[in-house]
Structure formats: structure tokens, C-alpha cells
Amino acid sequence: MNFKSSYLNEISIKLKKRRHKVIFSKELKSLIQKVMTSEYTDKKAYKQIYYLKNKGYILSIKKDIFYIKLPEDHISEDLILEDWYRFILHHHCKGRTDNKRYIWGLKALELSQHNFSIPEHIWIINPARQAKEVVVADKQLQFKKYSTKKIDHFKKFKKHTDKVKMWKYSFPYAIKELALLESLFNYDEFHDRYAYELIKKIIKKTKHLDLMCIEDILKLGKHHTSVNRLYKICKSNNKKLAEELLPLIKKWSFVLDT
């Protein structure tokens, strides 16, 4: 066994103990450094990572994140995503927004209905960051701010959130009423059929809405169009909710031609 392969062999043995888990680049380099000791350099570490990938001991699932496996393992990307998406999402968000964030819109609405499926695109409200990024593979994330140059509304919206446990982590998300308004923000009932059918289903089985939540949001001057779209759906599917909404709209917003 030559000098190069002896390192690779020892590193792969250590990695086997963490089979089917993920490892960050910084942690992997630290493991390599412990094996190589005084021979270690970053350049040599990158070579070892290349050899590990080439031999099938690790699989790159995102820049600086690897999935640990054996060469004979044949694991689909979908299975890796199902097992590790929430972990990666948590770390991605934490590294950019600390704990000041919540899941917005349609995914929040799904969570309120106990739908924990992995979305193609997830929106995260936070007070500082506005950017479109990749979570992992083809799964997208959009950071969005509720603010203008002079006013930051984040705290006022954050109080209308709840938490859900996914994997080992808690994710804050908009409660049903806020999520309904957010889902109807950029909305076309003829093209967003999934959103429309989900909202209609929720409205049909809802006995009461948290009117104080909706009132708080309208007082901020937000979601006027959304609340009118919600009112229109309620008129067709739950007249009692429509009757509850109309006075709020007249008091704090305006009635659009629906």
C-alpha cells in the first residue's frame, strides 16, 4: 500500500462509522487533518476529498456538504433529500438569519394542514435578507423581507406564527390566517390551481378565522388585495366566514370588485 492510498484507507474507515449521514466540508477536512497530522495541507485535503468522491465513499450533494456512503451503495437523490432536506434547510437558514425567520405562504399553509412534503421552492421571511438561493439539489429558497426603507414589520408578522418539529429542529411558520393571505399575495386562480384548491378546501372546513390576526395585518397596510381574494373564495365556499370578513375589510381596508 503506497503513501497516498494508506491515508485514503484510514480516512474511509473513519467515515464508515457515519455511513448514510452528511458531513460538512470543514468537518471532513478536520477529519483528514487528524489522519495526516503533520503532513496535512489544504491542498492535500482537497486531493483526498477528490479521491474519496472518485472511489465512491462520499457524494457531493451541495457545495461544502457531502453524503457518506460505501462504494457499493446505490442511493437515489430523492431518498437522500427525503432524509436530509430539513437538516440542510435548518443549517442554511441559521447561517444567514439566526433565529429571526419563519416559513411564508403556501408551504406554511401546507404545514398548518400537516403536509410535510419537500417543496420545490420555499419562502423564508426575515428582517435582513432578500435573496434567491439553493437549499440542495434543485430545491430553491427565497429570503424575503417585510420592510421598507423606514419601517421593518418583521416583529409584527412574527407574532402570528407557530412552530412545527421536523427532523430534530423546530421551524417557525405563518399560522393559517397569515398563510392564507400570503398565499393569495401573488396569485392567479386560473394558473395556481393547486393553491386555489388547497385554500378552497381549508375554507370549506374552517369554522372560525382568527379575525384579530387578520385585523392586525390590515392595520399595517398589508395584504389588501389578498384579503379581498380570500373574501371572494369565502363567498363561494363558506358564507359564514365571508360575513365575518366583510366588516373588517370595510373598516381597515377597501372592498374590491369581486
VEXLUM-629112 format. One record per residue (C-alpha): x, y, z. Coordinates in steps of 0.1 Angstrom, whole numbers, plus 5000, padded with zeros to 4 digits. Layout:
VEXLUM-629112
<node x="X" y="Y" z="Z"/>
...
END
This chain:
VEXLUM-629112
<node x="5000" y="5000" z="5000"/>
<node x="5015" y="5033" z="4990"/>
<node x="5017" y="5065" z="5010"/>
<node x="4987" y="5081" z="4993"/>
<node x="4963" y="5051" z="4995"/>
<node x="4972" y="5044" z="5031"/>
<node x="4957" y="5078" z="5041"/>
<node x="4926" y="5072" z="5019"/>
<node x="4921" y="5038" z="5036"/>
<node x="4923" y="5052" z="5071"/>
<node x="4900" y="5081" z="5062"/>
<node x="4875" y="5058" z="5046"/>
<node x="4874" y="5036" z="5077"/>
<node x="4866" y="5066" z="5099"/>
<node x="4839" y="5077" z="5075"/>
<node x="4822" y="5042" z="5075"/>
<node x="4812" y="5048" z="5111"/>
<node x="4790" y="5076" z="5098"/>
<node x="4776" y="5058" z="5068"/>
<node x="4743" y="5074" z="5054"/>
<node x="4749" y="5107" z="5072"/>
<node x="4761" y="5140" z="5059"/>
<node x="4793" y="5158" z="5066"/>
<node x="4803" y="5195" z="5060"/>
<node x="4835" y="5203" z="5042"/>
<node x="4850" y="5219" z="5073"/>
<node x="4844" y="5188" z="5094"/>
<node x="4857" y="5165" z="5067"/>
<node x="4889" y="5185" z="5064"/>
<node x="4893" y="5183" z="5102"/>
<node x="4890" y="5145" z="5100"/>
<node x="4916" y="5144" z="5072"/>
<node x="4939" y="5166" z="5092"/>
<node x="4937" y="5142" z="5122"/>
<node x="4948" y="5113" z="5099"/>
<node x="4975" y="5132" z="5080"/>
<node x="4988" y="5151" z="5111"/>
<node x="5020" y="5170" z="5102"/>
<node x="5017" y="5161" z="5065"/>
<node x="4984" y="5180" z="5063"/>
<node x="4978" y="5209" z="5039"/>
<node x="4946" y="5223" z="5025"/>
<node x="4958" y="5213" z="4990"/>
<node x="4964" y="5177" z="5001"/>
<node x="4930" y="5176" z="5019"/>
<node x="4912" y="5186" z="4986"/>
<node x="4931" y="5158" z="4969"/>
<node x="4919" y="5133" z="4995"/>
<node x="4883" y="5146" z="4991"/>
<node x="4886" y="5141" z="4953"/>
<node x="4898" y="5105" z="4958"/>
<node x="4870" y="5098" z="4983"/>
<node x="4844" y="5111" z="4958"/>
<node x="4861" y="5092" z="4929"/>
<node x="4862" y="5059" z="4949"/>
<node x="4825" y="5063" z="4960"/>
<node x="4829" y="5070" z="4997"/>
<node x="4813" y="5104" z="4996"/>
<node x="4788" y="5120" z="4973"/>
<node x="4787" y="5158" z="4969"/>
<node x="4751" y="5170" z="4975"/>
<node x="4758" y="5207" z="4977"/>
<node x="4789" y="5229" z="4978"/>
<node x="4807" y="5220" z="5011"/>
<node x="4782" y="5192" z="5020"/>
<node x="4788" y="5155" z="5014"/>
<node x="4768" y="5124" z="5019"/>
<node x="4788" y="5095" z="5033"/>
<node x="4784" y="5061" z="5017"/>
<node x="4801" y="5029" z="5006"/>
<node x="4813" y="5023" z="4970"/>
<node x="4786" y="4996" z="4966"/>
<node x="4758" y="5018" z="4979"/>
<node x="4733" y="5029" z="4952"/>
<node x="4712" y="5055" z="4968"/>
<node x="4688" y="5078" z="4949"/>
<node x="4690" y="5116" z="4952"/>
<node x="4653" y="5116" z="4962"/>
<node x="4660" y="5093" z="4992"/>
<node x="4689" y="5115" z="5003"/>
<node x="4667" y="5146" z="5000"/>
<node x="4639" y="5130" z="5020"/>
<node x="4663" y="5121" z="5048"/>
<node x="4684" y="5153" z="5049"/>
<node x="4665" y="5182" z="5033"/>
<node x="4652" y="5196" z="5067"/>
<node x="4686" y="5193" z="5083"/>
<node x="4702" y="5212" z="5054"/>
<node x="4674" y="5238" z="5053"/>
<node x="4678" y="5245" z="5090"/>
<node x="4716" y="5250" z="5088"/>
<node x="4712" y="5271" z="5056"/>
<node x="4688" y="5294" z="5073"/>
<node x="4706" y="5296" z="5106"/>
<node x="4738" y="5306" z="5089"/>
<node x="4721" y="5335" z="5073"/>
<node x="4693" y="5347" z="5095"/>
<node x="4699" y="5334" z="5131"/>
<node x="4665" y="5326" z="5146"/>
<node x="4647" y="5356" z="5131"/>
<node x="4627" y="5339" z="5104"/>
<node x="4596" y="5320" z="5095"/>
<node x="4582" y="5300" z="5066"/>
<node x="4559" y="5320" z="5044"/>
<node x="4529" y="5314" z="5022"/>
<node x="4519" y="5282" z="5006"/>
<node x="4543" y="5259" z="5024"/>
<node x="4532" y="5274" z="5057"/>
<node x="4496" y="5268" z="5047"/>
<node x="4505" y="5231" z="5039"/>
<node x="4522" y="5228" z="5073"/>
<node x="4491" y="5241" z="5090"/>
<node x="4474" y="5210" z="5074"/>
<node x="4502" y="5186" z="5085"/>
<node x="4516" y="5184" z="5050"/>
<node x="4554" y="5180" z="5055"/>
<node x="4564" y="5173" z="5019"/>
<node x="4595" y="5189" z="5005"/>
<node x="4587" y="5219" z="4983"/>
<node x="4603" y="5228" z="4951"/>
<node x="4605" y="5264" z="4963"/>
<node x="4602" y="5277" z="4999"/>
<node x="4599" y="5313" z="5011"/>
<node x="4615" y="5324" z="5043"/>
<node x="4605" y="5358" z="5059"/>
<node x="4633" y="5375" z="5078"/>
<node x="4642" y="5411" z="5088"/>
<node x="4675" y="5415" z="5068"/>
<node x="4680" y="5393" z="5038"/>
<node x="4665" y="5394" z="5003"/>
<node x="4679" y="5367" z="4980"/>
<node x="4671" y="5337" z="4960"/>
<node x="4693" y="5307" z="4969"/>
<node x="4697" y="5269" z="4965"/>
<node x="4689" y="5247" z="4995"/>
<node x="4701" y="5215" z="4980"/>
<node x="4699" y="5198" z="4945"/>
<node x="4671" y="5217" z="4926"/>
<node x="4653" y="5229" z="4957"/>
<node x="4651" y="5266" z="4959"/>
<node x="4648" y="5291" z="4987"/>
<node x="4637" y="5327" z="4986"/>
<node x="4645" y="5350" z="5015"/>
<node x="4620" y="5379" z="5017"/>
<node x="4617" y="5410" z="5039"/>
<node x="4585" y="5427" z="5052"/>
<node x="4601" y="5461" z="5053"/>
<node x="4605" y="5495" z="5036"/>
<node x="4634" y="5519" z="5040"/>
<node x="4620" y="5533" z="5072"/>
<node x="4598" y="5505" z="5086"/>
<node x="4605" y="5469" z="5095"/>
<node x="4573" y="5449" z="5100"/>
<node x="4590" y="5416" z="5108"/>
<node x="4583" y="5415" z="5145"/>
<node x="4546" y="5423" z="5139"/>
<node x="4543" y="5394" z="5115"/>
<node x="4564" y="5370" z="5135"/>
<node x="4539" y="5371" z="5164"/>
<node x="4514" y="5354" z="5140"/>
<node x="4535" y="5323" z="5137"/>
<node x="4537" y="5288" z="5152"/>
<node x="4564" y="5261" z="5153"/>
<node x="4565" y="5226" z="5139"/>
<node x="4591" y="5199" z="5146"/>
<node x="4607" y="5184" z="5115"/>
<node x="4636" y="5161" z="5120"/>
<node x="4654" y="5174" z="5151"/>
<node x="4646" y="5210" z="5146"/>
<node x="4617" y="5234" z="5151"/>
<node x="4606" y="5255" z="5122"/>
<node x="4585" y="5287" z="5127"/>
<node x="4558" y="5291" z="5101"/>
<node x="4529" y="5315" z="5095"/>
<node x="4496" y="5305" z="5111"/>
<node x="4467" y="5296" z="5089"/>
<node x="4452" y="5332" z="5087"/>
<node x="4486" y="5348" z="5078"/>
<node x="4495" y="5319" z="5054"/>
<node x="4462" y="5323" z="5036"/>
<node x="4468" y="5360" z="5030"/>
<node x="4504" y="5353" z="5019"/>
<node x="4494" y="5325" z="4996"/>
<node x="4469" y="5349" z="4979"/>
<node x="4495" y="5377" z="4975"/>
<node x="4510" y="5367" z="4941"/>
<node x="4481" y="5346" z="4930"/>
<node x="4462" y="5338" z="4898"/>
<node x="4432" y="5315" z="4904"/>
<node x="4434" y="5302" z="4868"/>
<node x="4471" y="5292" z="4869"/>
<node x="4477" y="5285" z="4906"/>
<node x="4452" y="5256" z="4906"/>
<node x="4469" y="5237" z="4934"/>
<node x="4469" y="5268" z="4957"/>
<node x="4433" y="5276" z="4948"/>
<node x="4421" y="5240" z="4956"/>
<node x="4440" y="5239" z="4989"/>
<node x="4427" y="5273" z="5000"/>
<node x="4391" y="5263" z="4990"/>
<node x="4394" y="5230" z="5009"/>
<node x="4406" y="5248" z="5040"/>
<node x="4379" y="5275" z="5038"/>
<node x="4352" y="5248" z="5035"/>
<node x="4362" y="5231" z="5067"/>
<node x="4371" y="5262" z="5087"/>
<node x="4345" y="5272" z="5113"/>
<node x="4362" y="5304" z="5125"/>
<node x="4391" y="5326" z="5114"/>
<node x="4414" y="5344" z="5138"/>
<node x="4400" y="5379" z="5130"/>
<node x="4424" y="5396" z="5153"/>
<node x="4453" y="5383" z="5133"/>
<node x="4437" y="5395" z="5100"/>
<node x="4429" y="5429" z="5116"/>
<node x="4465" y="5433" z="5128"/>
<node x="4478" y="5427" z="5093"/>
<node x="4453" y="5450" z="5076"/>
<node x="4462" y="5478" z="5102"/>
<node x="4498" y="5476" z="5089"/>
<node x="4485" y="5485" z="5054"/>
<node x="4494" y="5450" z="5041"/>
<node x="4475" y="5423" z="5021"/>
<node x="4445" y="5444" z="5010"/>
<node x="4443" y="5425" z="4977"/>
<node x="4448" y="5392" z="4994"/>
<node x="4420" y="5397" z="5019"/>
<node x="4397" y="5406" z="4990"/>
<node x="4407" y="5374" z="4972"/>
<node x="4401" y="5355" z="5005"/>
<node x="4367" y="5371" z="5008"/>
<node x="4358" y="5361" z="4973"/>
<node x="4367" y="5325" z="4979"/>
<node x="4347" y="5325" z="5012"/>
<node x="4316" y="5339" z="4995"/>
<node x="4316" y="5308" z="4972"/>
<node x="4326" y="5282" z="4998"/>
<node x="4318" y="5294" z="5033"/>
<node x="4293" y="5323" z="5036"/>
<node x="4297" y="5325" z="5074"/>
<node x="4334" y="5333" z="5071"/>
<node x="4326" y="5358" z="5043"/>
<node x="4302" y="5376" z="5067"/>
<node x="4329" y="5377" z="5094"/>
<node x="4355" y="5391" z="5070"/>
<node x="4334" y="5419" z="5053"/>
<node x="4332" y="5443" z="5083"/>
<node x="4370" y="5440" z="5088"/>
<node x="4376" y="5448" z="5052"/>
<node x="4353" y="5478" z="5052"/>
<node x="4369" y="5491" z="5084"/>
<node x="4406" y="5486" z="5078"/>
<node x="4409" y="5481" z="5040"/>
<node x="4387" y="5485" z="5010"/>
<node x="4363" y="5463" z="4990"/>
<node x="4375" y="5455" z="4955"/>
<node x="4350" y="5445" z="4928"/>
<node x="4347" y="5407" z="4934"/>
END
